[in-house]
Amino acid sequence: MYRLDSSPAYGSIGIFAPILLLVAHLVQGFSTSGEYGGAATFIAEFATDKKRGFMGSFLEFGMLVGYVLGAGCVAVLTATMSEQSLLSWGWRIPFLIAGPMGLIGL
C-alpha cells in the first residue's frame, strides 16, 4: 500500500511506476528541446550584431548551470543524508527548490 512518506514504487503501483518515470523524462526532454529553438531565435533576432554570439552562449550556459546545480543538489543530499531519510522525505527537497525557481522562470 502507498504511504505518504515514500515515493510510489513498483511495489505500490506496479508497472505504472517505471512508466510514469519514463513519461516524466520524455516530457522534460521534449519541453527543453522545444524551448531551446524559440529561445535561440529570440536571442538571434534581438541581440546586436557584435554581441549575438556572446548573448547566444548564455542559452547553453544557462542549461548547463541548471544541470550542474541539479546534480550538485542531489549529490549533496546523498552525501549528507542517511539512505532512510533520503528515501522517506529527502527526495522531495530538490522538487521544493525547483518549484519556486520554475515559477520565477515562468
N, C-alpha and C positions, 0 to 999 in steps of 0.2 A: 504494500500500500504506500502511496505517496505521502511523505512527511513534509511539512513546511520548512524544516531546517535543512533540507538537502535538495540538490538539483534532480530533475527527473532522469532516471537511468533506465537501462534495458529491463531491469527487474521490476520497475514500477509501471512503465507504459509500453514495454515490449519493443517491437520493431520500429515504432514511431520515434524513439529516442535518436537513433542514428540518422533516420530520415529527416527529422527536424533539424538536426545539426548540419546535415548536408544542404538542406534548403536555405538555412540561415547563411551559410558560407557562400552559396551561389548568389543570393540576393545582395550580399555585401560586395561581391566581386562585380556583379552587373552594375550596381549603383556607382561604384568607384569608377569603372571604365566609362559609364555614361556621362558622369560629371566631368571627367578629365577633358574630353573633347570640347565641350562647351566652355570650360574654363580657359583652355588653351586658345580658343578662338577669341574669347573676350579679351584676354591679355594681348594677343597679337593685334587686335583692332584698336585698342585704346592706349597702348604704350607708345611712347615716342620712338622714332626710328633708332636713335642712339641707344636707348635703354630696352629695346624689345627683347633681346636675348637675356639680359640680366633679369628683367621682370618675369620672363617666362621660366627662368630657372627656379623661381620661388614656388612654382606649382609642383615640381618634382621634389624640391627640398621640403616643402610642407608635408607631402605624403610620406617621405622617408622619416621625417621627425615624428610624425604620428605613429608610424610602425615601431620606431625605436622606443618611444615613450610607452606604448602599449606593451611591448615585450619587456621593457625595463620594469614596469609596474608589476607584471606577473612574476618576473624574476625576483624582485624584492619581496613580494608576498610569499613566494615559495621558499625563499631563504630565511625569512623571519618568522613564519607561522608554522605550527605543527601541522602534520598531514590531516589530523582530525579537525582542527579548526578551519583549515583551508577548505576542506570538503564540506563542512557543515555550514559555514557562513562567509568565509573569506573570499570565495569565488565571486561574491556579489560586489565587492569593493571596486573592481575595475568598471563595472557597469554603473555604479553610483558616481564614479568620477566622469565617465564618458557621457552620461545623460545630460548634465548641465552644459558640458562642452558642446554637445550636439545642438542644444537649444541656442547657445551663443552663435554657433556657426550658421544656424538657420536664419 
